């Protein structure tokens, strides 16, 4: 959290968690704008708000009012926020004539039943969905990660002002290029980075991964994050490895870079919920100098072409992974082209500009 006393524009962010979405959409763009002297910001997570309220549970509205008066923001952003007290925060913003903006990067109003139980509990609970819906219905502006999701949200809230674009930013500067994990030149390591919400996505290609591991003894497969290693891969014992999640975003990117994978996989189940996602994984792999093989879905085929990555149909995973194993020297060309794409299409400056435009509207 950051706070300085001055007459500059001030931005207040309420975020569900200090997670990747917060760091991508807000933290690093706002840090940059703050360094340029264009605004100041402070951010609270839902746990921060619970902590503040806990000390005086009988005076919730007064506490929220005091927070807003002391910070005096020009704009309040809600990042995937709902509870606690999202409705009271929004109502107090209205009373104080503070502009309100909701940022959303998933269809958080329609959580699929087949996602991990923890995710369904956290994001699919009726009271959480209702709180987010109230905010989306009543904020001054909804900022949305992709055009596909914008169209969906606009259909749900036809009278709302909805915009999309300039997300996610490419943050390769966060990696100071430390030494990467050393490995034998003959060894080929490929992997998947993601959360437990993508368990089904990884399961889709577990047979193709097994085929590669069976055919090529020099290959290794790794996962990074809370995603579960498919049970069918346990038979390979020492040739499969799982690395735990790292919550601080800069440390997460550095660790992904140090893993030094020869390719990174990005399978996506073909469903409407996944169509709403943004190509964050593509940018994170690219920043870590890892070429990508991704599902030929709306999420990726708007960005990936035959030069900066590989798109794959459901039955092609084995042959596309095999192509890289058989031709390990080609990966650098894909990485170089992907870096050009990410710098041109997803610059941090474009996200900064969008935030500044929103605040100054």
C-alpha positions in Angstrom: 0.0 0.0 0.0 1.2 3.5 -0.9 0.2 6.9 0.3 1.8 10.3 0.0 0.4 13.7 0.9 0.2 16.0 -2.1 -2.2 17.6 -4.5 -1.6 15.0 -7.3 -4.4 12.8 -8.6 -5.1 9.9 -6.2 -6.3 6.5 -7.1 -7.7 4.0 -4.6 -7.9 0.3 -5.5 -10.0 -2.3 -3.8 -8.8 -5.8 -4.9 -10.0 -9.2 -3.9 -6.4 -10.3 -3.4 -2.9 -9.1 -4.3 -2.8 -11.6 -7.1 -1.5 -11.6 -10.7 -4.5 -9.7 -12.0 -3.9 -6.9 -9.4 -0.2 -6.7 -10.3 -0.8 -6.7 -14.1 -3.8 -4.4 -14.2 -2.9 -2.0 -11.4 0.3 -2.3 -9.4 3.0 -2.0 -12.0 1.1 0.5 -14.3 0.3 2.6 -11.2 3.9 2.4 -9.8 5.1 3.7 -13.2 2.6 6.5 -13.3 3.5 7.4 -9.7 7.2 7.5 -10.5 6.4 9.9 -13.4 4.6 12.1 -11.0 1.2 11.7 -12.7 -0.7 10.3 -9.8 -0.5 8.5 -6.5 -2.2 5.4 -5.4 -3.0 3.1 -2.5 -4.5 -0.4 -2.6 -6.5 -2.5 -0.1 -7.3 -6.2 -0.3 -10.4 -7.7 1.1 -8.4 -8.9 4.0 -7.2 -5.4 4.7 -10.8 -4.2 4.8 -11.8 -7.1 7.1 -9.0 -6.1 9.4 -10.0 -2.5 9.6 -13.7 -3.3 10.1 -12.9 -6.0 12.7 -11.6 -3.4 15.1 -15.0 -1.6 15.1 -17.6 -3.9 13.7 -20.5 -1.6 14.9 -19.4 1.3 12.9 -18.7 0.0 9.4 -20.1 2.9 7.4 -18.1 5.4 9.4 -14.9 3.5 8.9 -15.4 3.4 5.1 -16.3 7.1 5.0 -13.1 7.9 7.0 -11.0 5.9 4.6 -12.4 7.7 1.6 -12.1 11.2 3.2 -8.5 10.6 4.3 -7.3 9.3 1.0 -9.5 11.6 -1.1 -9.2 9.7 -4.3 -10.3 11.0 -7.7 -11.1 7.4 -8.8 -11.8 4.2 -7.0 -11.1 1.0 -8.8 -12.7 -2.4 -7.8 -10.5 -5.2 -9.0 -12.6 -8.4 -9.1 -14.0 -7.1 -5.8 -17.2 -8.1 -4.1 -17.0 -8.8 -0.4 -16.6 -7.5 2.2 -18.8 -4.4 2.1 -18.4 -3.7 -1.6 -21.9 -2.2 -1.7 -21.2 0.1 1.2 -18.0 1.3 -0.3 -19.7 2.0 -3.6 -22.6 3.8 -1.9 -20.1 6.0 0.1 -18.2 6.8 -3.1 -21.5 8.0 -4.6 -22.1 10.3 -1.6 -18.6 11.8 -1.9 -19.0 12.1 -5.7 -15.9 9.8 -6.4 -15.7 8.2 -9.8 -15.9 4.4 -9.6 -14.6 1.8 -12.0 -14.8 -2.0 -12.0 -12.1 -4.1 -13.6 -12.9 -7.7 -14.6 -10.8 -10.3 -16.4 -13.0 -13.4 -16.1 -16.7 -14.1 -16.3 -17.0 -14.0 -12.5 -20.8 -14.0 -12.7 -20.9 -17.5 -14.3 -18.4 -19.8 -12.6 -18.5 -23.3 -14.2 -19.5 -26.1 -11.9 -16.6 -28.3 -13.0 -13.9 -26.0 -11.7 -11.9 -26.9 -8.6 -14.1 -26.9 -5.5 -12.1 -24.2 -3.8 -12.5 -21.9 -6.7 -16.3 -22.6 -6.8 -16.5 -21.8 -3.1 -14.5 -18.6 -3.3 -15.9 -17.2 -6.6 -19.1 -19.0 -7.2 -20.8 -18.5 -3.8 -24.1 -16.7 -4.2 -23.3 -13.9 -1.9 -20.0 -13.2 -3.7 -21.6 -13.2 -7.1 -24.4 -11.0 -5.9 -21.9 -8.5 -4.5 -19.9 -8.3 -7.7 -23.1 -8.0 -9.7 -24.2 -5.0 -7.6 -20.9 -3.3 -8.2 -21.0 -4.0 -11.9 -24.5 -2.7 -12.2 -23.8 0.6 -10.4 -20.2 1.7 -11.0 -19.6 4.6 -13.4 -17.5 2.5 -15.8 -16.6 -1.2 -16.4 -13.0 -1.8 -17.6 -12.8 -5.3 -19.2 -9.8 -7.3 -20.2 -10.9 -8.6 -23.6 -13.4 -7.6 -26.3 -15.1 -11.0 -26.1 -15.7 -10.5 -22.4 -16.7 -6.9 -22.9 -19.5 -8.0 -25.3 -20.7 -10.5 -22.8 -20.7 -8.0 -19.9 -22.3 -5.3 -22.0 -25.2 -7.8 -22.9 -25.7 -8.4 -19.2 -25.6 -4.7 -18.3 -26.8 -2.9 -21.5 -27.0 0.5 -19.8 -23.5 0.4 -18.4 -20.5 2.1 -20.0 -18.0 -0.7 -20.8 -14.5 -0.5 -22.4 -11.8 -3.0 -23.2 -8.2 -3.2 -24.3 -4.6 -2.5 -23.2 -4.5 -5.6 -20.9 -2.4 -7.4 -20.0 0.9 -5.4 -20.0 4.2 -7.1 -20.9 6.4 -7.0 -17.8 9.7 -8.6 -19.0 11.6 -5.8 -17.2 10.8 -7.5 -13.9 13.2 -10.3 -14.7 16.8 -9.1 -14.2 18.0 -12.2 -16.0 19.7 -14.1 -13.2 21.5 -17.4 -14.0 19.0 -20.0 -15.3 18.9 -23.5 -14.0 21.7 -25.5 -15.7 20.9 -28.7 -17.5 22.5 -31.1 -19.9 22.3 -30.0 -23.6 20.6 -33.3 -24.3 17.9 -32.8 -21.8 14.6 -31.5 -23.0 12.3 -30.0 -20.4 8.7 -28.8 -21.1 6.1 -27.7 -18.7 2.8 -26.1 -17.7 2.4 -23.1 -15.5 -1.1 -22.4 -14.0 -3.5 -22.6 -11.1 -5.8 -25.3 -9.9 -8.5 -23.7 -11.9 -6.7 -25.2 -15.0 -6.6 -28.8 -13.8 -9.0 -29.9 -16.5 -7.1 -28.0 -19.2 -3.9 -29.9 -18.4 -5.7 -33.2 -18.1 -6.8 -32.7 -21.8 -3.2 -33.3 -23.0 -1.9 -35.7 -20.4 -1.9 -38.6 -22.9 0.2 -36.6 -25.4 2.6 -35.8 -22.6 2.8 -39.4 -21.6 3.6 -40.4 -25.3 6.4 -37.9 -25.4 7.9 -39.1 -22.1 7.6 -42.7 -23.3 9.2 -42.1 -26.6 12.0 -39.7 -25.6 13.9 -40.7 -22.4 15.8 -37.4 -22.4 12.5 -35.4 -21.8 11.2 -34.1 -18.5 7.8 -32.6 -17.7 7.2 -30.0 -14.9 4.3 -28.0 -13.5 4.6 -24.7 -11.7 1.7 -23.3 -9.6 -1.3 -24.9 -7.8 -2.3 -26.9 -10.9 -2.3 -30.7 -10.1 0.1 -33.0 -11.9 -2.1 -35.5 -13.9 -2.2 -38.9 -12.1 -1.3 -40.6 -15.4 2.1 -39.0 -15.2 3.0 -40.3 -11.8 4.5 -43.5 -13.3 7.4 -41.4 -14.7 8.5 -40.7 -11.2 11.8 -38.6 -11.2 11.0 -37.3 -14.7 8.1 -35.3 -13.6 8.3 -32.4 -11.0 5.9 -30.0 -9.5 6.9 -26.5 -8.2 4.8 -24.7 -5.7 3.1 -21.4 -6.4 5.0 -18.1 -5.7 2.6 -15.3 -4.8 4.8 -12.2 -5.3 4.5 -11.6 -9.0 8.1 -10.5 -9.6 9.4 -13.5 -7.8 7.0 -15.7 -9.7 8.3 -14.4 -13.1 11.9 -14.8 -12.1 11.4 -18.4 -11.0 9.6 -19.2 -14.2 12.5 -17.8 -16.1 15.0 -19.8 -14.0 13.1 -23.1 -14.8 14.5 -22.7 -18.3 11.8 -24.8 -20.1 12.4 -25.6 -23.7 8.7 -25.1 -24.3 5.6 -24.0 -22.3 2.2 -25.5 -22.9 -1.1 -23.6 -22.8 -4.0 -26.0 -23.4 -7.5 -24.6 -22.9 -10.8 -26.5 -22.8 -13.1 -25.3 -25.5 -15.9 -23.5 -23.5 -17.4 -20.1 -23.2 -15.8 -19.4 -19.8 -12.3 -19.9 -21.3 -13.2 -17.7 -24.3 -13.4 -14.8 -21.8 -9.7 -15.1 -20.7 -6.8 -13.0 -21.8 -3.5 -14.3 -23.2 -1.6 -13.7 -19.9 0.2 -17.0 -20.1 1.6 -16.1 -23.5 3.2 -12.9 -22.1 4.5 -14.7 -19.0 6.1 -17.5 -21.0 7.6 -15.0 -23.5 9.0 -12.8 -20.7 10.6 -15.9 -19.3 12.1 -16.8 -22.8 9.9 -19.9 -23.2 8.3 -20.6 -26.6 4.6 -21.5 -26.4 2.4 -24.2 -27.8 -1.2 -23.1 -27.2 -4.7 -24.2 -28.0 -6.1 -22.7 -31.2 -8.7 -20.8 -29.3 -10.0 -17.2 -29.3 -7.7 -16.5 -26.4 -4.5 -17.1 -28.3 -5.3 -17.0 -32.1 -5.8 -13.3 -32.0 -2.1 -12.9 -31.1 -0.1 -16.0 -32.1 0.9 -16.6 -35.7 3.2 -19.1 -37.3 6.3 -17.1 -36.3 5.7 -16.1 -32.6 4.3 -19.3 -31.2 2.5 -22.5 -32.2 -1.3 -23.0 -32.3 -2.6 -26.5 -31.9 -5.8 -28.4 -32.5 -7.0 -30.9 -29.9 -5.5 -33.9 -31.6 -2.2 -32.3 -32.5 -0.5 -31.9 -29.1 1.8 -34.9 -29.5 3.0 -34.0 -32.9 3.6 -30.3 -32.0 5.6 -31.2 -28.8 7.5 -33.8 -30.8 8.4 -31.2 -33.4 10.2 -29.1 -30.7 11.9 -32.2 -29.2 13.2 -33.2 -32.6 14.2 -29.6 -33.5 15.4 -28.0 -30.2 17.3 -25.2 -32.0 14.2 -23.5 -33.4 12.9 -22.3 -30.0 15.0 -19.2 -30.0 13.4 -17.9 -33.2 9.9 -18.3 -31.7 10.9 -16.5 -28.5 12.5 -13.6 -30.4 9.3 -13.1 -32.5 7.1 -13.5 -29.5 9.1 -10.7 -27.7 8.5 -8.4 -30.6 4.8 -9.1 -30.5 4.5 -8.6 -26.8 6.4 -5.3 -26.8 4.4 -3.9 -29.7 0.9 -5.2 -28.7 1.0 -5.3 -24.9 3.3 -2.4 -23.8 3.1 -1.2 -20.2 2.8 2.3 -21.6 -0.5 1.4 -23.3 -2.0 0.2 -20.0 -0.7 3.3 -18.2 -2.4 5.5 -20.8 -5.7 3.7 -20.5 -5.7 4.1 -16.7 -4.7 7.8 -17.0 -7.5 8.3 -19.5 -10.0 6.6 -17.2 -8.9 8.7 -14.2 -9.0 12.0 -16.2 -12.3 11.4 -17.9 
